[in-house]
């Protein structure tokens, strides 16, 4: 499997650090611009760029049938785009967070959300912390957590400080107890590892269509 790495930031660099040189078809950023030919020479593309750059790259990424593993956060995947991918036999695996544990987190949060049926006045809140360079607020992962709780509008507090790789916490307060659930990323290799896992799944199994990463992992774990 040969991978085109699109985006040479901290997470993109973590991807290249986990792959051998012969597994990398090229690393593309503003200094080494991605082309259609470069994509065609790769078995899969792993993309870690911000939403603005992704929008600019879409015409190139959609021109070929090279599968795309995309970790762009804060991007709104519209139904028209999803339908286009599905109808044109393309492959896009997307996630706000490529931690392989997120599918387990999703199930835990779904269970926490059900407490709302037992405690009428349960108060839910989410806090997310990231490094000061992170642009999107709230984080895509925090938005996913709110969706997985599935109880409507839950407040999200965003904190930007230092070089925090990613920390998310949900708190549930009832009259007589507090429940806290927390996930902390210690290294960006966590996300790179998940993206590479997804790339191998696509390459080996020939997966087609627009697929959310947590669904792909859940399928493998029968969750």
GROMACS elastic network, one bead per residue, 0.5 to 0.9 nm:
[ bonds ]
;  ai    aj funct       b0    kb
    1    22     6  0.89693   500
    1    23     6  0.60960   500
    1    24     6  0.84431   500
    1    42     6  0.80134   500
    1    43     6  0.59494   500
    1    44     6  0.76564   500
    1   199     6  0.86054   500
    1   200     6  0.74928   500
    1   203     6  0.70367   500
    1   204     6  0.89116   500
    2    22     6  0.72831   500
    2    24     6  0.53185   500
    2    25     6  0.55026   500
    2    26     6  0.88178   500
    2    41     6  0.81966   500
    2    42     6  0.53589   500
    2    43     6  0.52646   500
    2    44     6  0.67377   500
    2    45     6  0.86600   500
    3    19     6  0.87617   500
    3    23     6  0.60205   500
    3    25     6  0.53946   500
    3    26     6  0.72173   500
    3    27     6  0.87732   500
    3    41     6  0.89479   500
    3    42     6  0.55146   500
    3    43     6  0.60386   500
    3    44     6  0.51784   500
    3    45     6  0.55483   500
    3    46     6  0.68868   500
    3   196     6  0.89660   500
    3   199     6  0.82864   500
    4    23     6  0.88846   500
    4    24     6  0.60866   500
    4    25     6  0.52077   500
    4    26     6  0.50818   500
    4    27     6  0.60818   500
    4    28     6  0.75386   500
    4    38     6  0.76760   500
    4    39     6  0.67674   500
    4    41     6  0.83366   500
    4    42     6  0.57143   500
    4    43     6  0.78231   500
    4    44     6  0.63537   500
    4    46     6  0.62339   500
    4    47     6  0.83068   500
    5     8     6  0.74741   500
    5    12     6  0.66591   500
    5    13     6  0.87460   500
    5    15     6  0.76059   500
    5    16     6  0.73423   500
    5    24     6  0.73386   500
    5    25     6  0.78805   500
    5    26     6  0.62656   500
    5    28     6  0.61597   500
    5    29     6  0.88072   500
    5    44     6  0.87964   500
    5    45     6  0.59121   500
    5    46     6  0.50634   500
    5    47     6  0.61733   500
    5    48     6  0.80119   500
    6    12     6  0.71574   500
    6    26     6  0.83690   500
    6    27     6  0.60341   500
    6    29     6  0.63388   500
    6    34     6  0.73875   500
    6    45     6  0.68936   500
    6    46     6  0.60100   500
    6    48     6  0.62379   500
    6    49     6  0.71968   500
    7    10     6  0.87986   500
    7    11     6  0.82219   500
    7    12     6  0.54843   500
    7    13     6  0.81671   500
    7    27     6  0.72478   500
    7    28     6  0.58615   500
    7    29     6  0.51566   500
    7    30     6  0.84089   500
    7    46     6  0.84419   500
    7    47     6  0.61505   500
    7    48     6  0.52024   500
    7    49     6  0.52741   500
    7    50     6  0.88125   500
    8    11     6  0.73950   500
    8    13     6  0.54884   500
    8    14     6  0.88897   500
    8    16     6  0.87337   500
    8    27     6  0.68929   500
    8    28     6  0.67806   500
    8    29     6  0.59646   500
    8    30     6  0.89785   500
    8    48     6  0.77775   500
    8    49     6  0.82253   500
    9    12     6  0.51661   500
    9    13     6  0.58984   500
    9    14     6  0.85099   500
    9    29     6  0.86950   500
    9    48     6  0.76406   500
    9    49     6  0.77655   500
   10    13     6  0.51424   500
   10    14     6  0.62675   500
   10    15     6  0.88585   500
   10   188     6  0.73292   500
   11    15     6  0.63541   500
   11    16     6  0.88212   500
   11    48     6  0.67457   500
   11   188     6  0.57234   500
   11   189     6  0.71227   500
   11   191     6  0.72043   500
   11   192     6  0.63436   500
   12    15     6  0.50703   500
   12    16     6  0.64830   500
   12    17     6  0.86569   500
   12    27     6  0.85932   500
   12    46     6  0.81708   500
   12    47     6  0.75963   500
   12    48     6  0.58919   500
   12    49     6  0.83637   500
   12   192     6  0.73600   500
   13    16     6  0.51496   500
   13    17     6  0.61408   500
   13    18     6  0.88415   500
   13   192     6  0.86808   500
   14    18     6  0.64795   500
   14    19     6  0.89890   500
   14   188     6  0.64319   500
   14   189     6  0.53265   500
   14   190     6  0.87897   500
   14   191     6  0.83677   500
   14   192     6  0.58345   500
   14   193     6  0.84610   500
   15    18     6  0.53617   500
   15    19     6  0.66199   500
   15    46     6  0.83223   500
   15   188     6  0.88792   500
   15   189     6  0.70198   500
   15   191     6  0.83433   500
   15   193     6  0.71314   500
   15   195     6  0.79432   500
   15   196     6  0.73503   500
   16    19     6  0.52575   500
   16    20     6  0.76253   500
   16    21     6  0.81566   500
   16    24     6  0.73659   500
   16    27     6  0.81436   500
   16   192     6  0.84992   500
   17    20     6  0.76456   500
   17   189     6  0.84478   500
   17   192     6  0.89284   500
   18   189     6  0.78206   500
   18   192     6  0.76431   500
   18   193     6  0.74288   500
   18   196     6  0.84840   500
   19    22     6  0.81165   500
   19    23     6  0.60202   500
   19    24     6  0.69271   500
   19   196     6  0.85486   500
   20    23     6  0.53212   500
   20    24     6  0.69379   500
   21    24     6  0.54535   500
   21    25     6  0.82637   500
   22    25     6  0.73315   500
   24    27     6  0.74584   500
   24    42     6  0.82791   500
   25    38     6  0.78684   500
   25    39     6  0.87545   500
   25    41     6  0.70028   500
   25    42     6  0.58782   500
   25    43     6  0.86553   500
   26    32     6  0.89835   500
   26    34     6  0.89734   500
   26    38     6  0.75337   500
   26    42     6  0.82896   500
   27    32     6  0.73341   500
   27    33     6  0.89276   500
   27    34     6  0.84222   500
   28    31     6  0.73985   500
   28    33     6  0.55477   500
   28    34     6  0.54534   500
   28    35     6  0.89762   500
   29    32     6  0.51689   500
   29    33     6  0.55502   500
   29    34     6  0.70350   500
   29    49     6  0.89291   500
   30    33     6  0.55950   500
   30    34     6  0.84808   500
   34    37     6  0.84664   500
   34    38     6  0.64931   500
   34    39     6  0.74791   500
   34    57     6  0.80736   500
   34    60     6  0.78002   500
   34    61     6  0.89570   500
   35    38     6  0.51444   500
   35    39     6  0.64458   500
   35    40     6  0.87536   500
   35    60     6  0.66674   500
   35    61     6  0.87422   500
   36    39     6  0.51564   500
   36    40     6  0.62434   500
   36    41     6  0.88016   500
   36    60     6  0.57845   500
   36    61     6  0.75434   500
   36    63     6  0.69418   500
   36    64     6  0.69360   500
   37    40     6  0.50514   500
   37    41     6  0.64058   500
   37    64     6  0.89852   500
   38    41     6  0.52407   500
   38    42     6  0.68317   500
   39    42     6  0.53098   500
   39    43     6  0.80444   500
   39    44     6  0.78666   500
   39    45     6  0.71667   500
   39    60     6  0.83493   500
   39    61     6  0.76434   500
   39    64     6  0.71699   500
   39    65     6  0.88193   500
   39    66     6  0.64801   500
   40    43     6  0.76329   500
   40    44     6  0.89979   500
   40    64     6  0.66938   500
   40    65     6  0.80023   500
   40    66     6  0.65227   500
   41    66     6  0.88321   500
   42    45     6  0.68647   500
   42    66     6  0.70531   500
   43    66     6  0.62560   500
   43    67     6  0.72130   500
   43   199     6  0.88810   500
   43   203     6  0.71051   500
   44    66     6  0.55430   500
   44    68     6  0.59960   500
   44    69     6  0.75107   500
   44   199     6  0.64907   500
   44   200     6  0.87809   500
   44   202     6  0.81855   500
   44   203     6  0.73180   500
   45    61     6  0.87223   500
   45    66     6  0.68764   500
   45    67     6  0.61863   500
   45    69     6  0.60603   500
   45    70     6  0.81838   500
   45   199     6  0.79428   500
   46    67     6  0.86359   500
   46    68     6  0.59932   500
   46    70     6  0.60405   500
   46    71     6  0.79216   500
   46   195     6  0.69745   500
   46   196     6  0.77693   500
   46   199     6  0.75177   500
   47    54     6  0.83894   500
   47    68     6  0.70562   500
   47    69     6  0.59846   500
   47    71     6  0.60884   500
   47    72     6  0.72312   500
   47   195     6  0.89749   500
   48    54     6  0.86197   500
   48    69     6  0.86501   500
   48    70     6  0.62831   500
   48    71     6  0.51357   500
   48    72     6  0.56073   500
   48    73     6  0.87667   500
   49    52     6  0.81387   500
   49    53     6  0.61203   500
   49    54     6  0.61304   500
   49    70     6  0.84141   500
   49    71     6  0.74561   500
   49    72     6  0.56551   500
   49    73     6  0.84320   500
   50    53     6  0.55138   500
   50    54     6  0.61737   500
   50    55     6  0.87697   500
   50    71     6  0.88235   500
   50    72     6  0.56140   500
   50    73     6  0.68281   500
   50    74     6  0.80041   500
   50    75     6  0.83481   500
   50   135     6  0.84868   500
   50   136     6  0.88224   500
   51    54     6  0.50351   500
   51    55     6  0.62238   500
   51    56     6  0.87925   500
   51    72     6  0.60742   500
   51    73     6  0.67613   500
   51    74     6  0.64492   500
   51    75     6  0.55046   500
   51    76     6  0.88367   500
   51   136     6  0.89644   500
   52    55     6  0.52694   500
   52    56     6  0.65882   500
   52    57     6  0.89084   500
   52    75     6  0.87158   500
   53    56     6  0.50784   500
   53    57     6  0.62483   500
   53    58     6  0.87343   500
   54    57     6  0.50004   500
   54    58     6  0.60794   500
   54    72     6  0.73991   500
   54    75     6  0.86779   500
   55    58     6  0.53698   500
   55    59     6  0.82212   500
   56    59     6  0.72138   500
   56    60     6  0.85434   500
   57    60     6  0.55552   500
   57    61     6  0.61574   500
   57    62     6  0.86218   500
   58    62     6  0.58384   500
   58    63     6  0.83460   500
   59    62     6  0.53616   500
   59    63     6  0.61568   500
   60    63     6  0.51729   500
   60    64     6  0.74038   500
   61    64     6  0.64598   500
   61    65     6  0.83184   500
   61    66     6  0.78247   500
   61    67     6  0.88719   500
   61    68     6  0.76555   500
   62    65     6  0.71788   500
   62    66     6  0.84395   500
   62    85     6  0.85651   500
   62    90     6  0.82517   500
   63    66     6  0.87551   500
   64    67     6  0.85291   500
   64    90     6  0.83897   500
   65    68     6  0.87535   500
   65    88     6  0.88443   500
   65    89     6  0.76461   500
   65    90     6  0.54863   500
   65    91     6  0.73374   500
   66    90     6  0.75080   500
   66    91     6  0.74317   500
   67    90     6  0.66434   500
   67    92     6  0.59331   500
   67    93     6  0.80368   500
   67   199     6  0.81271   500
   67   202     6  0.74845   500
   67   203     6  0.83364   500
   67   207     6  0.89016   500
   67   208     6  0.83679   500
   68    90     6  0.86431   500
   68    91     6  0.62066   500
   68    93     6  0.63046   500
   68    94     6  0.82008   500
   68   199     6  0.81051   500
   69    91     6  0.83691   500
   69    92     6  0.58916   500
   69    94     6  0.59904   500
   69    95     6  0.84519   500
   69   195     6  0.65309   500
   69   196     6  0.84656   500
   69   198     6  0.71089   500
   69   199     6  0.65312   500
   69   213     6  0.89145   500
   70    73     6  0.89265   500
   70    92     6  0.71526   500
   70    93     6  0.61588   500
   70    95     6  0.66643   500
   70    96     6  0.86800   500
   70   195     6  0.80127   500
   71    93     6  0.85878   500
   71    94     6  0.59706   500
   71    95     6  0.53454   500
   71    96     6  0.58724   500
   71    97     6  0.69013   500
   71    98     6  0.70392   500
   71   191     6  0.85062   500
   71   195     6  0.77922   500
   72    75     6  0.65361   500
   72    94     6  0.78086   500
   72    95     6  0.73329   500
   72    96     6  0.65480   500
   72    97     6  0.89424   500
   72   140     6  0.87756   500
   73    76     6  0.88021   500
   73    95     6  0.75460   500
   73    96     6  0.50242   500
   73    97     6  0.80265   500
   73   136     6  0.73272   500
   73   139     6  0.71324   500
   73   140     6  0.51960   500
   73   141     6  0.79914   500
   74    96     6  0.76592   500
   74   135     6  0.89427   500
   74   136     6  0.58386   500
   74   137     6  0.78926   500
   74   138     6  0.82465   500
   74   139     6  0.68989   500
   74   140     6  0.53501   500
   74   143     6  0.89974   500
   75    96     6  0.88099   500
   75   140     6  0.81843   500
   77    80     6  0.84347   500
   77    81     6  0.66778   500
   77    82     6  0.70009   500
   78    81     6  0.54070   500
   78    82     6  0.64828   500
   78    83     6  0.87749   500
   79    83     6  0.60074   500
   79    84     6  0.84702   500
   80    83     6  0.51451   500
   80    84     6  0.61412   500
   80    85     6  0.87635   500
   81    84     6  0.50572   500
   81    85     6  0.63482   500
   81    86     6  0.87192   500
   82    85     6  0.52506   500
   82    86     6  0.62785   500
   82    87     6  0.86077   500
   82    92     6  0.89123   500
   82   209     6  0.81338   500
   82   210     6  0.59282   500
   82   211     6  0.89555   500
   83    86     6  0.51028   500
   83    87     6  0.59252   500
   83    88     6  0.84387   500
   83   209     6  0.87858   500
   83   210     6  0.81210   500
   84    87     6  0.52203   500
   84    88     6  0.60215   500
   84    89     6  0.86865   500
   84    90     6  0.84263   500
   85    88     6  0.54470   500
   85    89     6  0.64177   500
   85    90     6  0.51684   500
   85    91     6  0.67227   500
   85    92     6  0.73212   500
   85   208     6  0.87290   500
   85   209     6  0.57699   500
   85   210     6  0.59599   500
   86    89     6  0.57741   500
   86    90     6  0.64556   500
   86    91     6  0.77640   500
   86   208     6  0.74783   500
   86   210     6  0.59794   500
   87    90     6  0.78219   500
   87   209     6  0.78443   500
   88   209     6  0.82576   500
   89   208     6  0.61923   500
   89   209     6  0.62155   500
   90   208     6  0.59909   500
   90   209     6  0.55517   500
   90   210     6  0.76576   500
   91   202     6  0.81200   500
   91   206     6  0.88797   500
   91   207     6  0.68673   500
   91   210     6  0.58593   500
   91   211     6  0.77931   500
   92   208     6  0.77227   500
   92   209     6  0.62634   500
   92   211     6  0.62278   500
   92   212     6  0.82970   500
   93   195     6  0.88911   500
   93   198     6  0.74095   500
   93   199     6  0.84976   500
   93   202     6  0.86404   500
   93   209     6  0.81976   500
   93   210     6  0.61174   500
   93   212     6  0.56216   500
   93   213     6  0.58378   500
   93   216     6  0.82926   500
   94    97     6  0.87821   500
   94    98     6  0.85166   500
   94   210     6  0.77881   500
   94   211     6  0.65394   500
   94   212     6  0.51027   500
   94   213     6  0.56722   500
   94   214     6  0.88995   500
   95    98     6  0.59710   500
   95   140     6  0.85290   500
   95   141     6  0.85135   500
   95   212     6  0.60214   500
   95   213     6  0.54381   500
   95   214     6  0.74951   500
   96   139     6  0.80749   500
   96   140     6  0.50533   500
   96   141     6  0.53182   500
   96   142     6  0.89018   500
   96   143     6  0.88379   500
   96   144     6  0.75624   500
   96   213     6  0.87832   500
   97   100     6  0.86080   500
   97   102     6  0.73733   500
   97   140     6  0.75759   500
   97   141     6  0.59094   500
   97   144     6  0.89980   500
   97   191     6  0.66963   500
   97   194     6  0.87115   500
   97   213     6  0.84198   500
   97   214     6  0.89457   500
   98   101     6  0.84707   500
   98   102     6  0.74730   500
   98   190     6  0.73939   500
   98   192     6  0.72347   500
   98   193     6  0.77953   500
   98   195     6  0.59159   500
   98   198     6  0.88131   500
   98   213     6  0.70783   500
   98   214     6  0.82818   500
   99   102     6  0.55917   500
   99   103     6  0.85336   500
   99   185     6  0.85244   500
   99   190     6  0.57613   500
   99   191     6  0.51744   500
   99   192     6  0.83160   500
   99   193     6  0.76763   500
   99   194     6  0.54859   500
   99   195     6  0.82994   500
  100   103     6  0.68257   500
  100   104     6  0.83598   500
  100   190     6  0.80423   500
  100   191     6  0.80534   500
  100   193     6  0.81669   500
  100   194     6  0.55121   500
  100   195     6  0.88949   500
  100   197     6  0.86032   500
  100   213     6  0.86323   500
  100   214     6  0.78667   500
  100   217     6  0.70541   500
  101   104     6  0.54237   500
  101   105     6  0.64031   500
  101   106     6  0.87780   500
  101   214     6  0.87969   500
  101   217     6  0.87900   500
  102   106     6  0.59777   500
  102   107     6  0.86964   500
  102   213     6  0.89229   500
  102   214     6  0.64964   500
  102   217     6  0.87072   500
  103   107     6  0.65752   500
  103   108     6  0.88438   500
  103   213     6  0.84440   500
  103   215     6  0.74582   500
  103   216     6  0.89774   500
  103   217     6  0.65342   500
  103   218     6  0.59700   500
  103   223     6  0.81434   500
  104   107     6  0.52820   500
  104   108     6  0.63781   500
  104   109     6  0.87595   500
  104   214     6  0.88059   500
  104   218     6  0.82370   500
  104   223     6  0.84998   500
  105   108     6  0.50403   500
  105   109     6  0.61431   500
  105   110     6  0.85560   500
  105   145     6  0.85113   500
  105   183     6  0.84534   500
  106   109     6  0.52487   500
  106   110     6  0.61964   500
  106   111     6  0.87576   500
  106   144     6  0.85866   500
  106   145     6  0.72243   500
  106   148     6  0.59447   500
  106   149     6  0.81938   500
  106   214     6  0.80315   500
  107   110     6  0.50516   500
  107   111     6  0.63566   500
  107   112     6  0.87207   500
  107   148     6  0.79063   500
  107   223     6  0.84114   500
  108   111     6  0.51868   500
  108   112     6  0.62797   500
  108   113     6  0.86894   500
  108   148     6  0.89312   500
  108   149     6  0.88351   500
  108   181     6  0.88613   500
  109   113     6  0.60451   500
  109   114     6  0.86708   500
  109   145     6  0.70557   500
  109   146     6  0.85868   500
  109   148     6  0.59302   500
  109   149     6  0.52015   500
  109   150     6  0.86477   500
  109   170     6  0.85606   500
  109   181     6  0.86028   500
  110   113     6  0.51138   500
  110   114     6  0.66011   500
  110   148     6  0.55298   500
  110   150     6  0.69789   500
  111   114     6  0.52207   500
  111   115     6  0.71116   500
  111   149     6  0.76996   500
  112   115     6  0.54822   500
  112   116     6  0.78283   500
  112   149     6  0.67164   500
  112   172     6  0.81600   500
  112   179     6  0.88832   500
  113   116     6  0.58564   500
  113   117     6  0.81806   500
  113   124     6  0.87563   500
  113   148     6  0.78245   500
  113   150     6  0.62240   500
  113   151     6  0.61787   500
  114   117     6  0.56389   500
  114   118     6  0.75171   500
  114   149     6  0.78691   500
  114   150     6  0.84593   500
  114   151     6  0.81752   500
  115   118     6  0.52252   500
  115   119     6  0.61400   500
  115   120     6  0.87302   500
  115   122     6  0.77033   500
  115   172     6  0.89475   500
  116   119     6  0.51833   500
  116   120     6  0.60820   500
  116   121     6  0.76228   500
  116   122     6  0.59734   500
  116   123     6  0.85524   500
  116   151     6  0.74954   500
  117   120     6  0.64986   500
  118   122     6  0.85839   500
  119   122     6  0.53099   500
  119   174     6  0.68566   500
  119   175     6  0.86882   500
  120   174     6  0.87063   500
  121   173     6  0.85616   500
  121   174     6  0.66212   500
  121   175     6  0.79013   500
  122   172     6  0.64881   500
  122   173     6  0.56359   500
  122   175     6  0.77300   500
  123   154     6  0.86229   500
  123   171     6  0.79567   500
  123   172     6  0.55002   500
  123   173     6  0.50050   500
  123   174     6  0.64653   500
  124   154     6  0.61012   500
  124   155     6  0.73953   500
  124   170     6  0.70862   500
  124   171     6  0.57087   500
  124   173     6  0.65732   500
  125   146     6  0.89080   500
  125   154     6  0.57771   500
  125   155     6  0.51930   500
  125   156     6  0.61895   500
  125   157     6  0.79463   500
  125   169     6  0.82850   500
  125   170     6  0.56907   500
  125   171     6  0.53301   500
  125   172     6  0.67010   500
  125   173     6  0.86854   500
  126   142     6  0.70603   500
  126   145     6  0.81312   500
  126   146     6  0.77229   500
  126   154     6  0.71609   500
  126   155     6  0.61889   500
  126   157     6  0.62657   500
  126   158     6  0.86840   500
  126   168     6  0.71830   500
  126   169     6  0.56146   500
  126   171     6  0.63811   500
  127   142     6  0.77281   500
  127   155     6  0.84027   500
  127   156     6  0.56056   500
  127   158     6  0.60745   500
  127   159     6  0.77207   500
  127   167     6  0.80852   500
  127   168     6  0.58020   500
  127   169     6  0.52583   500
  127   170     6  0.65069   500
  127   171     6  0.83275   500
  128   138     6  0.75288   500
  128   139     6  0.71422   500
  128   141     6  0.85535   500
  128   142     6  0.65189   500
  128   156     6  0.73433   500
  128   157     6  0.62365   500
  128   158     6  0.50947   500
  128   159     6  0.62316   500
  128   160     6  0.86364   500
  128   166     6  0.73522   500
  128   167     6  0.55594   500
  128   169     6  0.64649   500
  128   170     6  0.88727   500
  129   139     6  0.86101   500
  129   157     6  0.84368   500
  129   158     6  0.59800   500
  129   160     6  0.58063   500
  129   161     6  0.73748   500
  129   164     6  0.67535   500
  129   165     6  0.81908   500
  129   166     6  0.59238   500
  129   167     6  0.50696   500
  129   168     6  0.65638   500
  129   169     6  0.89679   500
  130   133     6  0.81946   500
  130   134     6  0.66013   500
  130   139     6  0.83616   500
  130   158     6  0.80373   500
  130   159     6  0.64600   500
  130   160     6  0.51147   500
  130   161     6  0.64026   500
  130   162     6  0.77715   500
  130   163     6  0.69499   500
  130   165     6  0.57840   500
  130   167     6  0.66372   500
  131   134     6  0.58459   500
  131   159     6  0.84413   500
  131   160     6  0.53722   500
  131   161     6  0.51462   500
  131   162     6  0.51982   500
  131   165     6  0.63013   500
  131   166     6  0.76192   500
  132   135     6  0.80356   500
  132   159     6  0.85707   500
  132   161     6  0.50250   500
  132   162     6  0.59694   500
  132   163     6  0.67541   500
  132   164     6  0.80998   500
  133   160     6  0.79811   500
  133   161     6  0.87514   500
  133   162     6  0.88992   500
  133   163     6  0.82736   500
  134   137     6  0.80448   500
  134   139     6  0.84712   500
  134   160     6  0.75176   500
  135   139     6  0.86453   500
  136   139     6  0.58187   500
  136   140     6  0.76683   500
  137   140     6  0.78929   500
  137   158     6  0.65572   500
  137   159     6  0.89528   500
  138   141     6  0.82537   500
  138   142     6  0.64144   500
  138   143     6  0.69141   500
  138   156     6  0.69068   500
  138   157     6  0.74593   500
  138   158     6  0.57554   500
  138   159     6  0.89316   500
  139   142     6  0.52253   500
  139   143     6  0.65065   500
  139   144     6  0.87561   500
  139   158     6  0.76586   500
  140   143     6  0.50944   500
  140   144     6  0.62253   500
  140   145     6  0.86561   500
  141   145     6  0.61430   500
  141   146     6  0.86649   500
  141   168     6  0.79841   500
  142   146     6  0.62898   500
  142   147     6  0.86704   500
  142   156     6  0.72047   500
  142   158     6  0.89535   500
  142   168     6  0.68991   500
  142   169     6  0.86952   500
  143   146     6  0.51166   500
  143   147     6  0.63028   500
  143   148     6  0.86741   500
  143   156     6  0.82126   500
  144   147     6  0.50115   500
  144   148     6  0.60983   500
  144   149     6  0.86545   500
  145   148     6  0.50154   500
  145   149     6  0.62424   500
  145   150     6  0.87169   500
  145   168     6  0.88287   500
  145   170     6  0.82927   500
  146   149     6  0.52305   500
  146   150     6  0.66129   500
  146   151     6  0.78902   500
  146   152     6  0.78022   500
  146   153     6  0.75436   500
  146   154     6  0.62672   500
  146   155     6  0.85436   500
  146   156     6  0.83666   500
  147   150     6  0.51031   500
  147   151     6  0.78305   500
  147   152     6  0.78036   500
  147   153     6  0.88842   500
  148   151     6  0.84407   500
  149   152     6  0.80510   500
  149   154     6  0.86955   500
  150   153     6  0.86789   500
  151   154     6  0.75610   500
  160   163     6  0.86849   500
  160   164     6  0.80410   500
  161   164     6  0.67680   500
  163   166     6  0.88891   500
  164   167     6  0.72796   500
  164   185     6  0.82221   500
  164   186     6  0.81342   500
  165   184     6  0.79236   500
  165   185     6  0.57102   500
  165   186     6  0.62959   500
  165   187     6  0.63739   500
  165   188     6  0.65168   500
  166   183     6  0.81610   500
  166   184     6  0.59422   500
  166   185     6  0.51621   500
  166   186     6  0.76545   500
  166   187     6  0.87695   500
  166   188     6  0.87915   500
  167   182     6  0.73816   500
  167   183     6  0.58094   500
  167   185     6  0.62446   500
  167   186     6  0.88851   500
  168   181     6  0.83485   500
  168   182     6  0.56671   500
  168   183     6  0.53189   500
  168   184     6  0.64947   500
  168   185     6  0.89037   500
  169   180     6  0.69344   500
  169   181     6  0.55530   500
  169   183     6  0.64090   500
  169   184     6  0.85791   500
  170   179     6  0.82062   500
  170   180     6  0.57976   500
  170   181     6  0.53520   500
  170   182     6  0.65134   500
  171   178     6  0.70008   500
  171   179     6  0.57108   500
  171   181     6  0.65822   500
  171   182     6  0.87023   500
  172   177     6  0.82549   500
  172   178     6  0.56391   500
  172   179     6  0.50382   500
  172   180     6  0.64418   500
  172   181     6  0.88280   500
  173   176     6  0.79161   500
  173   177     6  0.61129   500
  173   179     6  0.65299   500
  173   180     6  0.87655   500
  174   177     6  0.53798   500
  174   178     6  0.63218   500
  174   179     6  0.85425   500
  175   178     6  0.84405   500
  185   188     6  0.72633   500
  185   190     6  0.70827   500
  185   191     6  0.87669   500
  186   189     6  0.86370   500
  186   190     6  0.77993   500
  187   190     6  0.58802   500
  187   191     6  0.81786   500
  188   191     6  0.55300   500
  188   192     6  0.65362   500
  188   193     6  0.86847   500
  189   193     6  0.57600   500
  189   194     6  0.84458   500
  190   193     6  0.53263   500
  190   194     6  0.65476   500
  190   195     6  0.89186   500
  191   194     6  0.52037   500
  191   195     6  0.62755   500
  191   196     6  0.87131   500
  192   195     6  0.51327   500
  192   196     6  0.62039   500
  192   197     6  0.85680   500
  193   196     6  0.52344   500
  193   197     6  0.61693   500
  193   198     6  0.87131   500
  194   198     6  0.62379   500
  194   199     6  0.86331   500
  194   213     6  0.88569   500
  195   198     6  0.50883   500
  195   199     6  0.62117   500
  195   200     6  0.87494   500
  195   213     6  0.87512   500
  196   200     6  0.62333   500
  196   201     6  0.86053   500
  197   200     6  0.52179   500
  197   201     6  0.62745   500
  197   202     6  0.87661   500
  198   201     6  0.50279   500
  198   202     6  0.62563   500
  198   203     6  0.85776   500
  198   213     6  0.74487   500
  198   216     6  0.78885   500
  198   217     6  0.83435   500
  199   202     6  0.52052   500
  199   203     6  0.60893   500
  199   204     6  0.85521   500
  200   204     6  0.58721   500
  200   205     6  0.81497   500
  201   204     6  0.53440   500
  201   205     6  0.57104   500
  201   206     6  0.76969   500
  201   207     6  0.74877   500
  201   216     6  0.87438   500
  202   205     6  0.53726   500
  202   206     6  0.51928   500
  202   207     6  0.50001   500
  202   208     6  0.78700   500
  203   206     6  0.56684   500
  203   207     6  0.76382   500
  204   207     6  0.82983   500
  207   211     6  0.89188   500
  208   211     6  0.81525   500
  211   214     6  0.85463   500
  211   215     6  0.69011   500
  211   216     6  0.68602   500
  212   215     6  0.54078   500
  212   216     6  0.65400   500
  213   216     6  0.50405   500
  213   217     6  0.62940   500
  213   218     6  0.84450   500
  214   217     6  0.51859   500
  214   218     6  0.58997   500
  214   219     6  0.84962   500
  215   219     6  0.60485   500
  215   220     6  0.87426   500
  215   223     6  0.87036   500
  216   219     6  0.52323   500
  216   220     6  0.66584   500
  216   221     6  0.89412   500
  217   220     6  0.52214   500
  217   221     6  0.63537   500
  217   222     6  0.84844   500
  217   223     6  0.84115   500
  218   221     6  0.50342   500
  218   222     6  0.57228   500
  219   223     6  0.62628   500
  220   223     6  0.78128   500
